[in-house]
Amino acid sequence: MQDPKNNTGCHYDYANKCDCSEDDKCGCDFPNNLPHDFSLSCLSSEELEIVATQPLATAVQKKSQDEERLNAKEPTPSAPLAALGKLTPDFTAPAILSDNTLIKNFNLYKYIEGHNAVLFFYPEDFSFTCPSELLMLNEELNAFTRRNTKVIGISTDSIYSHLSWKELPLQKDGIPDLSFPLIADLDKEISTAYQVLNKKETALRATFIIDTHKAIRHISLNDGNIRRTPTEMLRIIDLLNHKQDTLTDCPQGWKQNFFFERPEKEQITEIFSPKN
């Protein structure tokens, strides 16, 4: 017969039973209502040190909680979100290029290195408004190129949807001869990172203008029925490219080489004079 003192296993005393109704609330490691004693032989040396200052049930519960924390997977760090003045979130995604080449690993940072950039989010392919916006951008693409700026279109459609749309003629609302890449955000990770994903799981009509340091300098969001034009984008890019030490104030509609005279400031006494 084995000497109980040399037995390292747990000893069960059928006279003492766990009367808990739910084993996850009583603090013990035994199945619900399984007879057992509360002897210290069930604990390791580390646990015995804890028991010296804590009740046994508390010690066992702490062990269970520690094991859960150790076994739990570390949460994946959340991707940085787009914000004005902050570094634009990088991404690698499928895309269709100007020559209709399909690639699986288009990288934003690599493509825009040393350039300004316009990220042009639109809701979906084959829509009524989106082709006119993209075609207007395409018509002004040389103006963007002269300003050292890359243009990139993004929607939550697949690259095969982009390709089918580009293969349609203009008469059928297609976008043939589009000369800038279209990104396929099919998993919606890019739209989520840029905070432009709507309740319909499509991208909002959003525009991000990024400078040569990859910082976001302009963000705009339009209602679904309000079209965007390249004019304002080019004006903002001109401001980004302009030397900031030569011009302190820019009137509305300012363009490069636009000569203007600052108006005289209205005196406060004139505003509140009796004749007014």
C-alpha positions as CSV (number, residue, x, y, z in Angstrom):
1,M,0.0,0.0,0.0
2,Q,1.3,3.4,-0.9
3,D,2.3,5.9,1.8
4,P,-0.1,8.8,1.5
5,K,2.7,11.2,2.4
6,N,4.6,10.2,-0.7
7,N,1.6,10.4,-3.0
8,T,1.7,13.7,-5.0
9,G,-1.8,13.3,-6.4
10,C,-4.9,14.8,-5.1
11,H,-6.7,13.0,-2.3
12,Y,-10.4,12.6,-2.4
13,D,-12.5,12.6,0.8
14,Y,-16.0,11.3,0.0
15,A,-17.2,12.8,3.3
16,N,-16.5,16.3,2.1
17,K,-18.2,17.2,-1.1
18,C,-18.2,20.4,-3.2
19,D,-21.8,21.7,-3.0
20,C,-21.5,24.4,-5.6
21,S,-24.1,24.5,-8.3
22,E,-21.7,26.0,-10.9
23,D,-18.0,25.0,-10.7
24,D,-16.9,28.2,-12.4
25,K,-18.2,30.2,-9.4
26,C,-17.1,28.2,-6.5
27,G,-13.3,28.7,-7.1
28,C,-12.4,25.0,-7.4
29,D,-11.0,23.0,-10.3
30,F,-13.2,20.0,-9.8
31,P,-16.2,19.1,-12.0
32,N,-19.5,20.2,-10.6
33,N,-20.4,18.3,-7.3
34,L,-17.4,15.9,-7.6
35,P,-16.4,14.8,-4.0
36,H,-13.1,16.1,-2.9
37,D,-11.2,17.5,0.1
38,F,-9.4,20.8,0.4
39,S,-6.0,19.4,1.2
40,L,-2.9,21.3,0.1
41,S,-1.5,18.2,-1.7
42,C,-3.2,19.3,-4.9
43,L,-1.2,22.6,-5.1
44,S,2.3,23.2,-6.4
45,S,5.0,24.9,-4.3
46,E,4.3,28.3,-6.0
47,E,0.6,27.9,-5.2
48,L,1.4,27.0,-1.6
49,E,3.2,30.4,-1.2
50,I,0.0,32.1,-2.4
51,V,-2.2,30.1,0.0
52,A,-0.1,31.4,2.9
53,T,-1.8,34.8,2.5
54,Q,-5.0,33.9,0.6
55,P,-7.8,31.4,1.0
56,L,-7.5,28.2,-1.0
57,A,-10.5,29.0,-3.3
58,T,-9.0,32.4,-4.1
59,A,-5.6,30.8,-4.9
60,V,-7.1,28.2,-7.3
61,Q,-9.2,30.9,-9.0
62,K,-6.1,33.0,-9.5
63,K,-4.3,30.1,-11.1
64,S,-7.2,29.6,-13.5
65,Q,-7.3,33.3,-14.5
66,D,-3.5,33.3,-15.0
67,E,-3.7,30.3,-17.3
68,E,-6.4,32.0,-19.3
69,R,-4.3,35.1,-19.8
70,L,-1.3,33.0,-20.9
71,N,-3.3,30.9,-23.3
72,A,-5.2,33.9,-24.8
73,K,-3.8,35.2,-28.0
74,E,-2.3,38.7,-28.0
75,P,-4.7,41.1,-29.8
76,T,-3.5,42.2,-33.2
77,P,-2.5,45.9,-33.1
78,S,-5.1,47.9,-35.0
79,A,-4.0,49.6,-38.2
80,P,-3.4,53.3,-38.1
81,L,-6.4,55.4,-39.2
82,A,-6.2,58.2,-41.7
83,A,-6.2,61.7,-40.1
84,L,-5.5,65.2,-41.3
85,G,-1.8,66.1,-40.9
86,K,-0.8,62.5,-40.0
87,L,1.1,60.0,-42.1
88,T,-1.2,58.4,-44.6
89,P,-1.9,54.7,-44.0
90,D,0.1,52.5,-46.3
91,F,-1.6,49.5,-48.1
92,T,-0.8,46.7,-50.5
93,A,-3.8,45.6,-52.6
94,P,-4.8,44.3,-56.0
95,A,-5.0,46.9,-58.8
96,I,-5.4,47.4,-62.5
97,L,-2.9,49.7,-64.2
98,S,-3.4,52.1,-67.1
99,D,-2.5,49.4,-69.6
100,N,-5.1,47.0,-68.0
101,T,-2.4,44.9,-66.4
102,L,-3.7,43.2,-63.3
103,I,-1.3,43.1,-60.3
104,K,-1.9,41.6,-56.8
105,N,0.5,43.7,-54.8
106,F,0.2,47.3,-55.6
107,N,1.9,49.3,-52.8
108,L,0.9,52.9,-52.1
109,Y,4.1,54.1,-50.5
110,K,6.2,52.6,-53.3
111,Y,4.0,54.1,-56.0
112,I,3.9,57.7,-54.6
113,E,7.4,57.9,-53.3
114,G,8.7,61.5,-53.9
115,H,5.3,62.7,-55.3
116,N,2.1,64.3,-54.1
117,A,-0.9,62.0,-54.4
118,V,-4.7,62.1,-54.8
119,L,-6.6,59.1,-53.4
120,F,-9.9,59.2,-55.1
121,F,-12.5,56.9,-53.4
122,Y,-15.8,56.3,-55.2
123,P,-18.7,54.0,-54.3
124,E,-18.8,51.4,-57.1
125,D,-18.2,50.5,-60.7
126,F,-20.8,50.8,-63.4
127,S,-22.6,53.6,-61.6
128,F,-24.0,56.8,-63.1
129,T,-21.9,59.4,-61.4
130,C,-18.6,57.7,-60.9
131,P,-17.5,57.4,-64.6
132,S,-17.9,61.2,-65.2
133,E,-15.7,61.9,-62.2
134,L,-13.0,59.5,-63.2
135,L,-13.1,60.6,-66.8
136,M,-12.7,64.3,-65.8
137,L,-9.7,63.3,-63.7
138,N,-8.3,61.5,-66.6
139,E,-8.7,64.5,-68.9
140,E,-6.7,66.6,-66.4
141,L,-4.1,63.9,-65.7
142,N,-1.3,65.9,-67.5
143,A,-2.0,68.8,-65.2
144,F,-1.5,66.5,-62.2
145,T,1.7,65.1,-63.7
146,R,3.1,68.5,-64.3
147,R,2.5,69.2,-60.6
148,N,4.4,66.0,-59.6
149,T,1.2,64.3,-58.5
150,K,0.0,60.7,-58.8
151,V,-3.8,60.0,-59.0
152,I,-5.2,56.7,-57.7
153,G,-8.8,55.5,-57.8
154,I,-10.2,53.2,-55.1
155,S,-13.5,51.3,-54.7
156,T,-14.6,48.1,-52.9
157,D,-15.0,46.3,-56.3
158,S,-12.7,43.6,-57.5
159,I,-10.0,44.1,-60.1
160,Y,-12.1,42.0,-62.5
161,S,-15.0,44.4,-62.1
162,H,-12.6,47.3,-62.8
163,L,-11.3,45.5,-65.9
164,S,-14.8,44.9,-67.2
165,W,-15.7,48.5,-66.7
166,K,-12.6,49.7,-68.4
167,E,-13.4,47.5,-71.4
168,L,-16.8,49.1,-72.0
169,P,-17.0,52.0,-74.5
170,L,-17.9,55.5,-73.5
171,Q,-21.3,55.1,-75.2
172,K,-22.1,52.4,-72.6
173,D,-20.8,54.4,-69.6
174,G,-17.5,52.7,-69.6
175,I,-14.1,54.2,-68.7
176,P,-11.8,53.2,-71.5
177,D,-8.3,54.6,-71.8
178,L,-8.2,55.5,-68.1
179,S,-4.5,56.3,-67.4
180,F,-4.2,55.9,-63.7
181,P,-4.5,52.8,-61.5
182,L,-7.7,51.6,-59.9
183,I,-7.3,49.8,-56.5
184,A,-9.6,46.8,-55.6
185,D,-10.5,47.2,-51.9
186,L,-12.6,44.0,-52.0
187,D,-11.8,43.2,-48.3
188,K,-12.7,46.8,-47.4
189,E,-9.5,47.2,-45.3
190,I,-8.4,50.3,-47.1
191,S,-11.8,52.0,-46.8
192,T,-11.9,51.1,-43.1
193,A,-8.4,52.5,-42.5
194,Y,-9.3,55.7,-44.2
195,Q,-12.7,55.8,-42.4
196,V,-14.8,56.1,-45.6
197,L,-16.7,52.8,-45.5
198,N,-20.5,53.4,-45.4
199,K,-23.3,51.3,-44.1
200,K,-23.8,49.7,-47.5
201,E,-20.2,48.4,-47.3
202,T,-19.1,50.6,-50.2
203,A,-16.7,53.6,-50.1
204,L,-17.9,57.1,-49.6
205,R,-17.2,59.8,-52.3
206,A,-14.0,60.9,-50.5
207,T,-10.8,62.6,-51.6
208,F,-7.4,62.6,-49.9
209,I,-4.6,64.8,-51.0
210,I,-1.1,63.7,-49.8
211,D,2.1,65.7,-49.9
212,T,5.6,64.4,-50.8
213,H,6.2,63.5,-47.2
214,K,3.2,61.1,-47.3
215,A,1.2,63.4,-44.9
216,I,-2.5,63.9,-45.5
217,R,-3.0,67.6,-46.2
218,H,-6.6,67.6,-47.4
219,I,-9.7,65.5,-46.8
220,S,-13.1,66.0,-48.4
221,L,-16.3,63.9,-48.3
222,N,-19.2,64.4,-50.7
223,D,-22.8,63.2,-50.7
224,G,-23.4,60.5,-53.2
225,N,-25.1,62.8,-55.7
226,I,-22.5,65.6,-55.6
227,R,-19.8,65.3,-58.2
228,R,-16.2,66.3,-57.7
229,T,-14.1,68.2,-60.2
230,P,-10.3,68.3,-60.6
231,T,-10.2,72.1,-60.4
232,E,-10.2,72.3,-56.6
233,M,-7.7,69.5,-56.3
234,L,-5.2,71.2,-58.6
235,R,-5.6,74.5,-56.6
236,I,-4.8,72.7,-53.4
237,I,-1.8,71.0,-55.0
238,D,-0.6,74.4,-56.3
239,L,-0.7,75.6,-52.7
240,L,1.3,72.6,-51.5
241,N,3.9,73.2,-54.2
242,H,4.1,76.9,-53.6
243,K,7.0,78.3,-51.5
244,Q,5.3,79.3,-48.2
245,D,7.8,82.1,-47.5
246,T,6.6,84.2,-50.4
247,L,2.9,84.3,-49.7
248,T,1.1,84.5,-46.4
249,D,-2.5,84.9,-47.3
250,C,-4.4,83.3,-50.2
251,P,-7.8,84.6,-51.3
252,Q,-10.5,82.2,-52.4
253,G,-9.9,81.0,-55.9
254,W,-6.2,81.7,-55.7
255,K,-4.1,80.2,-58.5
256,Q,-0.4,80.3,-59.1
257,N,0.8,83.5,-60.8
258,F,-2.5,85.2,-59.9
259,F,-1.8,88.8,-59.1
260,F,-4.1,90.4,-56.5
261,E,-4.3,93.3,-54.2
262,R,-5.3,92.9,-50.6
263,P,-8.5,94.9,-49.8
264,E,-8.4,97.7,-47.3
265,K,-9.5,96.5,-43.8
266,E,-12.9,97.9,-42.8
267,Q,-12.7,100.0,-39.7
268,I,-14.8,99.0,-36.7
269,T,-16.0,102.5,-36.3
270,E,-17.4,102.4,-39.8
271,I,-19.3,99.2,-39.2
272,F,-21.1,100.5,-36.1
273,S,-21.6,104.1,-37.2
274,P,-25.2,105.5,-37.0
275,K,-25.6,105.6,-40.7
276,N,-25.2,101.8,-40.8
